[in-house]
Structure formats: C-alpha cells, structure tokens
C-alpha cells in the first residue's frame, strides 16, 4: 500500500544549514544587522513550508476526496475532507421517505388461545400473543382496510391494530390466501378517533414489475413487536422461488426481522413495491429477506378486500361441513397429479356435504373466495360461519382420463352433532 504521507527534505535555506561567515577584524564594513538576517531566514523558511503544506493538501485531497476550498496567501487552495454529500443525501431521502410512509404502516397484535397439555397430562387453554405489521391500502364508507401476511393473522381469536399515533383498535379478517401468504383485515371507522384518522394515510402502491436489481429498498414494520422501525438496503434479486409460495419473491438485504412480516418494502420514491414476508435465517446466512411483489398479487388483494368481513362465532354455534378430509400438499399433488386442497376421504351421513351431493374423491380448493389448501385452513374458515349458514365451496371433481373438473357447490352447514 502506498504511503499516504508525503515527506520533504529540509531546504538549504533552513536555519540549521546556515553558517555565519568568519569576521575579519581588519576590515570594517557596513553589514546587515543580525536581527534582519534572522528575520530573512524565517521568511525563507515560511515560504518553503507553505509550498510544502500546499503540496501535502493536494495529495491528501486526492486520497480523501476534496469538497471544499480556502484562501491562503491570495490563492485558492483545495482542502481535504471526507466525501459525505452522497451519503448525506441518501440519509435525508430515507428519512423523508420513512416520515411520509410511516402513517400508512400499522402494527398488528394477534392473540390466540391454544390448547396445551399440562404437567399432569390434562389439557388446558393458554393464551398466545404474536406481533406483525400491516399496510393501509383503502378506506370504504365504513371500514379501513389493511393488507398483511396470512401467517400474521392465522389462528387469531382477536386482532388489535396500532396506528402511527399509538392509538389501537380491534380488527377483523376480511379474507386470506394461504398459498400467497396474504390477508386483508378491516377496522371499523366508528372505532377510530378523528385525530387518528388525521394522522394516518393510505399507502402509495408502486409497480413491482419494474423493480431492478440494485435499486434502493426501504423496509418498515413492527420489528420484534417494539413498534415501527426502518431498515434500508437494496433489491438483491427478483423472482426468487421459496418453499410455500407459488409466486416469485423480491429478495432484499434490508433487515426483515420477526414482526416485520406484513410491513412495507418501499422503493426510492416511497411507493410500496413489496409486502415483507420472510427471512432466511441460519448462522451461515446474512442479509436475505423476502417480500411479496405487490403487482403480481394485486388481483388477489382486490378479491380479499371485497369479501365480507368475518367475525368468529361461538364454538357451540359453529357450522360443520360433515366430511373427513386429508391434506393434498404440493408434493402429493405433483406425485398423484391432483389439485392441492382437502381431499374428501369420507362423507358423514346427514351432514351438509352429503345433502349438497359431495362425494369421496372430490378435492375442496376454496370456501367463499378463500383458498383452501389444508384441513387446518378449512377448519379455521368455518369458525366464521354459524350452523345453518350457506357457503360456496370451490371443488375439483374427478373426470375422465385422470383429470379434474372445477365446480362450485353451495353447502348449508350443519351442527357438530350431525
């Protein structure tokens, strides 16, 4: 490595190289006074040193980056400073983007009740709380709508949304799509204070199809449940395939930590280009976060927004299909050439499924517009419908040649006793 310092040899005019001439007593000559000689030598040293320092400044300026100047001896001389203009501009932009976007991002708290086995082998109920994020995407005459991840709201008994001003309200699920890890939730406008409405905003959605690798990325969310935080990075890749997703994801090195799920991934214009969803985590992996590209799922989000807002009914009032079901996973679907969903292994006599004509071998793939990919998803969705309610099932019925034909069937839900 080249030495960053420049050294100079001392000039012959320096004081230590000066030797006073021998005096000749026999000749008296009017000489220059001693004090004047010293002053002259000092002036010579000053001129040489000034030249040396100017040269040093120029060399240092080339190494560090020159951003300013000052006047010396009637000449303009470049001064050496660290180049901070670009970084300063970036930080300023991020701060402005974050300030404008934060009113559109909410924190979500999911409280669920789970049955766990206690020390003595009995079953008891235990409350569980998890945190996530969401993005305000629309306002209707009666509701404020937010998009988030399905896994943020999955299994919830109650949902609480906290806005940018710190105010919290309850929320309900409108629709979910587990295959794309998306959900839309709604808060009643009557529950939101006027001051809060003034403090929040609907997010500006961008075009994720135009995102290029290397572009700036800004992630906002409820990291670790501590409240809104901002991280920055770049778009590392697009179209990334990840297990459990049927769409290509955006990859970013902006930190996406637990609690950031459902939050916003922004571009340099402050537009939402992705919905934060996952992070690759291991001791060997660093800086690999993923987001759902909004343009690829805009139709799905619109469908979820237009579904009826769901409220869970009491367990004793919940409706039942009356089937025995088996999960058809992605691997099983590929292996047996059948659609993903819930395979009807048996139909219970007197149940709603039998009355609707459903038969063994049929695969359930949807319920009232919500994608069904497992028995767990089906059972969770049925919690929102009371016995006697008629629901619309999307099913795949076996056809000739091993293919399946999609049909829509209306089923009136029965009771658990049926």
N, C-alpha and C positions, 0 to 999 in steps of 0.2 A: 504494500500500500504506500502510495506517495505520501511523503511528509507534508502535513497541512501547514507547517510553519515555514517561513522564509527567513533565512539568516543573512546578515550583512556583515562584511569585514569592515573594520574601522578605517575611516578615511585618513589620508596622510595629513590632513589639516587638523586632526584631533589634538587636544592639549597634551596628551601623553606622548605624542610624537614630536612635540615642539622642543627644541634645544636652544637656549638663549646663547647668542654669539659671544665669543670672548671679548672683554673690554680692553681697549688699547689706551692706556693712561696718557700716552704722549700726544694723543690727538683729541681735541675737544670738538665735538661735532653736535650740532643740534639734532637730537634724535627724537623719536616718537615716545611719548611718555608711556611707562609700563602699564598703567591702568587702561590706556587706549588700546594697547596690543591685546590685553586680555579680553577686552570688550569685542575686538575684531574677531579674535579666535572663537569667542562664544557665538558670534553671529554666524561664522562659517559652520560651526557645529549644528546650529539650529537649522540652517538651510539644508544641510546634508540629512539630518534626522527627519526633517519634514518630507524630503523626497523619499526617504526610506519608508516612512509611515504611509505615504500615499500609495506606494507600490504594494505595501502589505495589505492595504484596504482593498485594492483592486483584485489581488489574488484571493483574499478571503471572500470578496463579493462573488467571484466566480464559483467558489466552493459552496457557499451557503445560499446564494440567490439574493440578488440586490433588489430592494424595493423602495429605497429612499435615497436622498442626497442631502448634503450640507455644504455650506460655503466655507472655504478655507483659503486665506491669502488671496482673495479676489477671484478664485477659481471654484467651479462647482465640482465637488468630489463625491463619487458614489459611496454610500455607506452600506455595510453588510448587515442584513437582517434575515431571519428565517422567513421563508415564503409562507405566509399564513392566509393570504387572500382567498385562495380556493377553498381551503378547509373552513375558513370563517363564513364564506358564502353558503357552503353546504349546511353547516350547523344552523345558520339563520333560516335557510329554506326548510329544514326538517322541523325546526321549532314552529315556524309559521304553519306548515302542513299539519303538524300534530295539534296545534291550537285550533285549527279550523275543523279537524276531523273528530276530535275527542267528543264533541257534543252528539255525534252520531253513533258512538260506541257505548254499549251498556255492559254491566256485569250481571251475570246470572248465577243464582244460587239454587241448587237442586236438592230438595230434602225428600228422602225416600225412607220407607220403613221396610226393613228386611227381616225375615225370619231366620234366626241363627240357633244353633244348638248350644245350650249352656253346659256348665261343668258337670251337671248331674244327668246329662243325656236328654233333658227336656228341650222343648222349642220355645223360644221367647222372641218378642219383637224388639228390634234395635233400630234406632234412627241413624241414618247415614246422610252426610252432607257433602256435596261436591260443588266445585265452582267452575264457571266457564264465562264466555263472552258472547256478545251478540251485536248485530248491526241494525240500526233503524233503517228500514227500506221503504216504508209507506205509512200513510195515515188515511184512514177512512172516516166516515161520519161518526163512527162510534169506537174505533179501535186504533191503536198504534201497533204497527206490525214490525217484527224483528226477525231476521234470519240468523240461524246459528247451526251448530252441528247436531245431528241426531244423538250422538253419544253424550252430549251435554245435558239433554233433557230426558234421556231414556230412563225408564223406571221411576219417574218422578211421582211423588204424591202431591207436592206443592212446589211451585216455581216462584222465585222472587227476582225482580229486575231492579237493579240500582242504576240510576241515571248519573250523568256527569256532575250534577249539582249535589249528589249524595242522597237524594230522595229515592225511596224504594216503594214499589207497588207489586201486587201479585200479578201473575200472568198465566195464561192457559195455552195449550198446544192447539194450533190450527191443523197442521199436517206435518208428516215426517216421511222421509225417504231414506231407509237404512242403507240401500245399495250405493247411495251417493253421500251418505253421512250428512244429510241436510234436514233441517226442521225450521218451520216458521211458527213463532209464538205471538200471542196478542195480549196487550194490556188495555183494559177498559179506559177510555178517555175520561170518564167520570171520576176515576180513581187518581188521576194525575193533576197535580196542582198547576195553576196558571203560571206561577213562577218557574216551575219545572218545564212547562211547555215552551216558555221563552228561552230556556237555557239549552234546549236540545234541538236537533235538526235531522232531517232525512239525509242519508248519505248520498254522495255523488258516485254513481256507478260508472266504471270505465270499461274499456274494451280489452279483455284479456287476450283476445286472439292476436292483438298487435304487439304484445309484450315480447321483447327481445332479451336474449341472454346478456347479462352485463348491466342491464338497466337498474336504477336505484329502486330499492324496496324498503318500505317502512311498515312495521308490524305494530298494531295497537291492540291491547287486550288486558284482561284481568289476570295477569301473571301470578300464579301461586295463590290467587284469591286475595291479594293485597290491595287490589284496586288497579286503575288504569296505569299502564306503563307503555313506554315506546322503545322499540329497538330498531336498528337500521342495518341494512346490508344491500345485497344485490340479488337479482334473479340469477340463480346458478344454472338452472335448466328448465325446460318446458316439456310437457307431455310425459312426465315421469309416471311409470306404472308402479302401483303399490298394492300389496295384497289387501283385499277387502274393498277396493274401489274399481268401478267399471269405467272410469274416465282418467285421462292423463292429468297429472297434477303439476302445479308450479313448484319448483324447488328453490329455496332461498337460504342464505346463510344468516339472515336476520333471526335472532333468537326467538323461537316459539316454544315456550315453556308450558307446563301444566297450568290450566286456567286461561291460556291464550286461545284455546280452541273456540272457534266461532267468532273470533275477532277479525279485524280488517287487515288485509295486506294492501297497502297503497302504492301507487306509482308516484313519480316526482311531481305530478300535477295535483296530488291529493285525492285522486279517484280510487275507488275500491276496485281492485283487479282480482282479488282472491279472498277466500274465506279460510282463515287459518284452521288447520285440522289435525296435523300430526307432526311428530319429531322423531327422527331416527336416533335411538339412544343406546349407546354402549361405550365402553372405555376406549374403543378404537375409533369411534365416530364423533366428529365435532362439526357443528355448523350445517346440519342438514334438516331443515324444516320444510313442511309441505303445506300448500294451500290449494283449495278447490278453485279453479278458474271460473269467474262469475259468468262469462259469456257462454260457456258450454252448458251451464245449468240454469240459464235464465228462464227457460220454459218450465223446468221443474219447480223453480221457486214461485213462478206465477201460479202454477197449479196449486201449490201448497197454500199460497196466500188466499186463494178463492175457496178453500174448503171451509166448512163450518167450524167455528171454534168449539173445542171439545172440553167438557168438564167431566171428571170421573164421577161415576155413580157409586153408591154404597155397594159393598161387596155382595150383600144379600139380594140386591136388586139387579145385579149384572146379568146380561143375556149370554146365552151359550149357543154355539152352532150345533153341537151334538155330533162331533166327529172324533176319531182317533187319528192323529196326524204324525207324520215323520218329516223331518227336515230334508229337503233336497238342496244340498250345498253346491257350491260352484264345481267342486271336484266330482261330486256324484252326478251332477247334470252333464258334465263332459263325458264321464265314463259311460253313462247309460243313455246318453242322447235324449235328455228330457229337460224341461224348463226348471229353473230354480224356484223354490217356493215351499209349500207344505203339501206333501203327498197324502191323500186321504187313504189311510190304511183300513179304516172301518167307519161305518155309518151307524149311529145309535138309533134304535127304534124309537119313534115318536118325537125325535128331535127336529129342529128347524131344517137341518141339512137334508134329512130324508124327505120331509114334506116338499122341499124345493127340487127334489129329483137328483140330488148329488149322489154320485156313486164312487165306489172304491176305484182307485187308479187315477182319479181326477187330481190335478195339481192346482192349489189355490195360490194366486200370484198377487192379488190386490183386494183391498176392502175399502169401499167408499173413496177410491182415489189414492189410498196409501199403499205403497209397495209392501208386499208380504214376502219375506224370504226365510222365515223360520217360525216355528210354533211359538217361540218367545215373543216375536213381533205380533203375531196374530192374537195371542192372549192379552198382550198389552193394549192393543187397539180395542179389543172387546170390552175393556174396562170403562170405555166411554159410552157404552150403549146399554140401556136397560132392557130387560126381558120384554118382549112384545114389539120391540123396535125392528123395522125392516131395513136391512142393509143391502148394499150392492156388492156382490163378490165378482171379481175377475178370475176366471178359471181357465185352465188348459185341459181340454178333454182329448183322450187318446183317439187318433184317427187311423185310417188305413196306412200301411207302409211304415209304421213306427213314428209317424209324425203326430203333432198335437194341433188342435184347433181351439182358438181363443173364443170364449163365450162370456156373456155377462148374465149372472143369475141373481135374482132377488130372493133373499132369505129372511124370514121372520124369526128372530132369535127366541129361543125357549128359555126355560129356567134350568138350574143345575139339577133339579130332581128328575128332569126328563131324560 
